[in-house]
Amino acid sequence: MAEGVWLEAALNGPWTRQRQPGIPVTRAEIVEQAVACADAGAAIVHLHAYDEGSGRPREAYDLYAPVFEAIRGRRDVICYPTVPMGARPSQGPVEARARYEVVERLGRAGLIEWSVVDPGSVTLATFAELREGEDGFLYANSASDVRAGLELCGEHGLVPSYAVYEPGFLRTGAALRAAVPGSPSPVYRFMFSTAFAFGLPPTGWALDSCLRLLDDSDPGAAWMVAGLGVELDGLWDVAVARGGHLRVGLEDAPLGCASSNAEMVAEAARAVQQAGRPLATAAQIRRATVGSDLLPPARTRR
């Protein structure tokens, strides 16, 4: 485990400004907010790339690469993107590998250090949407998708970030990690919510259930608390006391949140410090996850 609590900032997510007005969308906004979050205590930055013309998210290497280059040039933080949120799982290893094309290019260029590898499928719908007869969105990930992500992580030295939307994601993710030769150890991110109907609410008993399952499935693995449409400040103290890490930001916050990413990071950082724990640096997290505290060198873009 790293010397201290890992603090991650999730800057924007797929919401667009129609649903989350404060998110950064342009290249300049994303870089400035990433730097502000790093200055407030975040050692990990997760972001979605946006097309500035349409204001909508778009998975493209040429959108991500200059953002990560700019962030890395100004602060030593661990950066990572998302993957396309398909409404159906990939059919077989070839299609699954194609889904990770942008991540693979970023990894080959040395611009990222983690990758999203979400081990399961889930309906992302708010309680309000379900009451109104809406379907929400099916976030689909097949076993082939997970295998492809883990294989890519092994090839490029990336840390898999597992979003555990449902308890079964944890068991599936642990089983697939054990079955894929050379797979790095993932970080299990327990996803809680009050607005969405997936998974578990942000309570002590829910966290305890997740940790019991983790101890049974992948003992000793790193974990953090996060979510969608949720405020987790009531869970921070118990998570930190039990050896966990924290993720905050406008991707995870209730839609319409008035706080900025940097403000949320600063609030979480104060909570960690008040609990008597230090914040981990990016170098310390690297040492805990990949065995080296050095920032991987960026290579020529391809």
N, C-alpha and C positions, 0 to 999 in steps of 0.2 A: 504494500500500500504506500502511496506517496506521502511525503512529509507534509500533511495538511489536507484540507478539504478542497476538492476540485470544484470550481465554480464555472459553469457554462452559461453563455448568453446565446439564446436562440432569437435572432434578430427580427425575422419577418414571417416566415411560413408562407403558405399558399393563399392567404386570405384576400389579397388585394386591399386597397385602401377603402373600398366600399364597406368591408366588414371590419377592418382594423385600421382606422385612419392614421395612426401614428407610425406605421411601419416604414422603414427605408426602402425605396424602390430604385432610385437612380444609383449609378456606380458611386458617385461622390457621397451620397447619403449613406450608403451601406458601409463604405470605408470609414467615414467619420464616426458613425455610430459604433462600429467595431472597435475603433481606437478609443472612444469614450468608455466603452465597456471594459476594455483592457485596463484603462487607467483607474476604473472603479473597482477592479479586483478580479475580473474574469480572465481565466487562462485558456479557455476553450471558446471558440466562436463558431456557431452553426448558422448557415444562411441559405436562402433560396435566391437564385438569379432571376431578375426581372427584365423584360423587354421594356425599355424606357418609352417607346412610342405608344404601346398599347396599355402599359401599366399592369400587365399580367405576367405571371411567372412563366419562365421558359427555360428548359434544360438545354443549355448550349455551352460548349467549351469556351467559345469566344466571349461569352458573357461572364463566365466564372473566372477565367484565368487572370484577366487584368485586375479584378477585385482582390483575389487572393495574393497576387503579386504586390499590390499596393499595401494591403494589410501587413503582410510579412515584412515589407520594407520599413514599416513604421513601428511595429510592436512584435515582440516574441510571443505569439499566441498560437495555439493549435487550431487550425481551420478545417472545416469540412462542409461539403454540400449535401444536397438531398439526392434522391433518385426519382425518376418518373413515377408518379402515383397512378399506376395502371388500375383500371376498373375490372381487369381480369388477370389471373395469374399467367405467367409465361408458360408456354407449352414446350417443355424440354430445355436442355442445356444451351442450345444455340440461341434460341430466342431470349433466354434468361441472360446470357452473356451480353447480348446486344443492348439490353436494358441498362447495363452498367457501362456503356461505351464512354460517356462523359466522365464518369468517375475514374475509369481506367486511364483515360488520357491525362486527367489531372494528376493521378498517382504517378504515371510514367514521367510527367514533367516535374515531379517533386513539389507540387504546390499544395498538397493536402496530406493530412496525417491520419485521419479517421475516415470511415465511410458508414453511411446508413446501411444496415442489413436487418430488416425487420422480419422476424421469423413467424409470420402468420398473417391471416386475413381478418378484417374486421369491418363492420358497418360503422362509419363515422356519421352519426346523426345526433343532433341535440334533442333534448326532451321536448322542446317547443316544436321542432320539425316533426317529430313523431306524432305529437298531438294534432298537428295540422294536416296529417295525412301525407307528409313528404317522406322521401326515401333516404335522404342524406346521400352519402357517397360510400361505395364499396372500395376499400383499400385492399387490394388483392396481392398476395405474395405466396407463390408456390414453393415447395421444397426445392425445385430447380432454381428459383430465384435466390433462395438463401444459399444454396451450394455455390452458385456463381459468385455471389458477393463474398463469401468466405474464401473461395479460391483466389479471387482477385486481391483480397486483403493479404493473403499469404504471399502472393507474388510481388506485391509492392510495399510490404511492410506497413500496412494500414491497420488501425485498430477498428474492429467491428463495433458499431454502436447499435445495440438491440433495443428498439422500443417495445416494451412489454405491455401491450394494450389489454391483453387478457392473460390470466395465469397460465393457460396452455402454451402461450408464446414462449414462456420461460423453459418449459420442458422440451418443446420442439427445438428451440434454439440450442439448448445444451446438447441434445441428442445429435443434431446436425453438426455442431462444432466438433463433437467427438468423432463423427464419421468422416469428416473432411480432413485428409492428411495435410499437415502444415498450417491449419487454421490458427490464427492468433486468438488469444483469449478475449472474449467480447466484454464490453461494459454493458451491464443490464440496466436499462432506464425504465423504472417502474412508472407507468402512465396512469395518473389519477384524473378524475374530472368531477365537476358538479354540474356543468352545463350539458355535457355529452353523456349518452347512455351506455357507453362501453365500460368494461372493467369494473374497478372498485372506487369507492369514494375516498377522499384524502383523510383517512383516519388512522389512528394508531393500530387498531386491530387489523386493518387492511395491510398496512406496512408489515406487521408481524407475520401475516399469512404469506406475503411475498418472500420475506426473508427465510421463513421455514422451508418454503419450496426451493429457494435458491440453495440453501444448505444441503438439501437432499439431491438437487440436480447438478449443481456446479459449485461445490463448496470453495470458499475463498475468492470467488470472482468479485471484481469491482462492481459497484452499483450506485445509482443515483435516483433521486426522486424528481419527477417532472409531470407533465400532463398537458391537457388541452382545455381551454375554457375554465381555468381553475386558479385560485390563489392558494399557494402552498405554505404560506408563512407559519401556519399553525402546526405544520409537520416538520419544519426545519430543525428544531431543537432535537427532537427524537431521532431524526435521520442522522444528524451530525453525531449525536451521542452513541449511535450504534455503528459508526464507522462508514456512513454513507456520504454521498456527494450531492450537489445541488445544481439544478438547471432552472433558469428564469428567462424572461424575455417576452416580447410581444407575440411571438408564435404561440406561446403556451398560455398567455394571460387571457382573462375573459374578453370577449370581443367588445370593442368600444373602450378599451382601457385608456385612461387618461395619463398614466405614468409613461415615462420614456424607458427605453432599454437600460440606459445608464443608471437611471434612478432605481430600477428594480435590482440591478446588480449591486449597487451601493447598499441597498437595504439588506440584501442577503449577506453581503460581506460583513456588515455590522453585526448581524445575527451570529455569524460564525465566530467573529472576534469576541462577542459577548459570551459565547459558550466556552471561551478559553482555548479555541483552536486556531491555528494559523491557516491562512489560505495557501494552497499549493501554487507554485509557479509552473509554467509550461515545461520547463526543464525537469522539474520533479515528477510531473505526470508522465513525461516520456520515459524517464528512468523506471517508473513503476510498470509501464505498459509494454515498452519495447526494449528496455535494458540499456538505453543510452539517453543522455540528457541533451544531445546535440540536435539543433534544428536541421532536418534534412536539407541538403542543398537543392535549390531550384535548378532545373535543367532547361535547355532550350525548348521553346514551345514547338509542338508538332501537331 
